[in-house]
Amino acid sequence: MQHTHLALPAAALAALLALAGCTTPATPPAAPAASTQASDGTGNGVLASLGLTGLSGPQIVEKLDHDPATRPLRMKASVRPDRVILGDGTAETSVPLAGAQEFYLSIAPFVNQTHDCYFHSLATCQGELPRAAVHVTITDSHGAALVDTDATTYANGFVGFWLPRDISGTVTITTDGKTGSVPFATGPQDATCLTTLRVA
């Protein structure tokens, strides 16, 4: 279900999008500064302004990644291995993913064009192949299949999966007769955004 996005002044929105851009380098960024909480000290004001009150971290990730609206969304929403960081242009908060015993990996297969990304931005990342029929196979380093399914990429060109933490393996995607594979890992410092999987 699409939610109503917060209307922000142009200057605030521009600053927000600059912070939330999906052009982070393919190496782990430095640890972020402490989040600025909403005035109530809990971050509930931020969640309320974004229409996310009462949702768990995993529910927020899935709701925003599946959002059919054109990117960029009017917010900051960055998936880290242990939390999702959210901002509305005036304040920022984070919601833990620690309750989920799994790691969220969002994957954007591409044919011709991609972008650098390390921590997936639910609000700004846009892959080349939105709403594409894909077959996804994810295996761990021992060859055990974790995912073997048909799926459709979201409006942002990504498709996401909850995977066991602290493993490594290979993601393979086939679409329109083209196939590609890349490695992945789900440790505490690993990428939540995979944009290097080229299908050919």
C-alpha positions in Angstrom: 0.0 0.0 0.0 1.4 3.4 -0.9 1.7 5.9 1.9 1.5 9.6 1.8 4.9 11.2 1.8 5.7 14.2 3.9 5.9 17.5 1.9 9.2 19.2 2.6 10.4 22.7 1.7 12.6 22.6 -1.4 15.8 23.4 0.4 15.2 20.8 3.1 14.4 18.2 0.5 17.5 18.9 -1.5 19.7 18.6 1.6 17.9 15.4 2.6 18.4 13.8 -0.8 22.1 14.8 -0.8 22.5 12.9 2.5 20.4 9.9 1.4 21.8 9.5 -2.2 22.4 6.0 -3.5 25.9 6.7 -4.6 27.8 5.5 -1.6 31.2 3.8 -2.4 31.6 0.1 -2.7 33.5 0.0 0.6 32.1 0.4 4.0 31.5 4.1 5.0 32.8 5.4 8.3 30.5 4.9 11.2 27.7 7.4 11.1 27.4 10.1 13.7 24.8 9.6 16.4 21.2 10.1 15.0 19.3 13.3 15.9 16.2 12.2 17.6 12.8 13.8 17.3 11.8 16.3 20.0 10.2 13.7 22.1 13.6 11.9 22.3 12.2 8.6 21.0 12.1 9.2 17.2 8.3 8.7 17.3 7.8 12.1 15.7 9.9 11.1 12.7 8.0 7.8 12.3 4.7 9.6 12.6 5.6 12.2 10.0 6.6 9.4 7.6 3.5 7.3 8.2 5.5 4.5 9.9 4.3 4.6 13.5 3.9 1.2 15.1 5.9 -0.7 12.5 9.0 -2.8 13.3 12.3 -2.3 11.6 11.8 -5.3 9.2 8.2 -4.1 8.4 9.5 -0.6 7.6 12.2 -2.0 5.3 9.7 -4.1 3.4 7.1 -1.4 3.2 9.5 1.2 1.8 11.4 -1.2 -0.6 8.0 -2.3 -2.0 6.7 1.3 -2.3 5.5 1.8 -5.9 6.2 5.6 -5.9 8.8 7.0 -8.2 12.2 7.6 -6.6 13.3 9.7 -4.8 10.9 9.5 -1.9 10.7 12.5 0.3 12.7 11.0 3.2 15.9 9.4 4.2 15.8 5.6 4.7 19.0 3.7 4.8 19.3 0.0 5.6 22.3 -1.0 7.7 23.0 -4.6 8.8 21.5 -3.9 12.3 19.1 -1.0 11.8 17.2 1.2 9.4 18.0 4.9 9.7 15.1 7.3 8.9 14.8 11.0 8.5 12.1 13.5 7.5 14.4 16.5 6.7 14.2 17.9 10.2 15.1 15.0 12.5 16.5 11.5 12.2 16.0 8.3 14.1 16.9 4.6 13.8 14.8 1.5 14.3 16.7 -1.7 15.1 16.7 -4.8 12.9 18.3 -6.9 15.7 15.0 -8.5 16.4 15.1 -10.1 13.0 17.5 -13.0 13.0 18.2 -12.3 9.4 20.1 -9.8 7.2 18.3 -7.8 4.5 20.0 -7.8 1.1 18.5 -5.8 -1.7 19.7 -6.7 -5.2 19.4 -4.6 -8.4 20.3 -6.7 -11.5 21.3 -4.7 -14.5 22.1 -5.1 -18.2 23.7 -1.8 -19.2 23.8 0.7 -16.3 24.2 0.5 -12.5 25.4 2.7 -9.6 27.7 2.3 -6.6 25.9 1.5 -3.4 26.8 0.0 -0.1 23.9 0.6 2.3 20.6 0.4 0.5 18.7 3.6 0.4 15.0 2.7 0.4 14.2 6.3 -0.7 16.7 7.1 -3.5 18.2 3.9 -4.9 16.9 3.2 -8.4 17.9 0.1 -10.4 17.8 -0.3 -14.2 15.2 -3.0 -14.3 12.0 -2.0 -12.5 9.1 -4.5 -12.5 11.2 -7.2 -14.3 10.4 -10.9 -14.0 13.5 -12.6 -12.5 14.5 -16.0 -11.2 16.7 -15.7 -8.1 18.9 -18.4 -6.7 20.9 -17.7 -3.5 23.3 -20.3 -2.2 25.6 -20.3 0.8 29.4 -21.0 0.6 28.6 -24.7 1.1 26.3 -24.8 -1.9 23.1 -25.0 0.1 20.2 -23.2 -1.5 18.7 -20.4 0.6 16.5 -19.0 -2.1 15.3 -20.5 -5.4 12.3 -18.5 -6.6 10.6 -16.5 -9.3 10.1 -12.8 -8.4 9.4 -9.4 -9.8 11.7 -6.5 -9.1 10.1 -3.6 -7.3 9.4 -0.1 -8.8 12.9 0.8 -7.6 14.5 -2.0 -9.7 15.5 -4.0 -6.6 14.4 -7.3 -5.1 15.1 -8.0 -1.5 15.6 -11.1 0.7 16.0 -11.8 4.4 19.1 -14.1 4.7 20.9 -15.8 7.6 23.4 -13.5 9.3 27.2 -14.1 9.2 27.3 -16.2 6.0 28.7 -15.8 2.5 27.7 -17.2 -0.8 26.5 -16.4 -4.3 23.5 -14.7 -5.8 22.4 -15.7 -9.3 19.7 -13.9 -11.2 18.2 -14.8 -14.6 15.9 -12.4 -16.5 14.8 -12.3 -20.1 17.2 -15.1 -21.0 20.2 -13.4 -19.4 22.0 -14.6 -16.3 24.6 -13.2 -13.9 26.1 -14.2 -10.5 28.0 -12.3 -7.8 29.2 -13.1 -4.3 27.5 -11.7 -1.1 28.1 -11.7 2.6 25.9 -10.9 5.6 28.3 -10.0 8.4 27.9 -6.9 10.7 29.9 -4.7 8.3 28.7 -6.1 5.0 26.7 -4.3 2.3 22.9 -4.4 2.3 22.9 -3.1 -1.3 24.0 -5.3 -4.2 24.3 -3.4 -7.5 27.1 -5.4 -9.2 25.0 -8.2 -10.7 25.1 -7.8 -14.4 23.0 -10.2 -16.5 24.2 -11.1 -20.0 
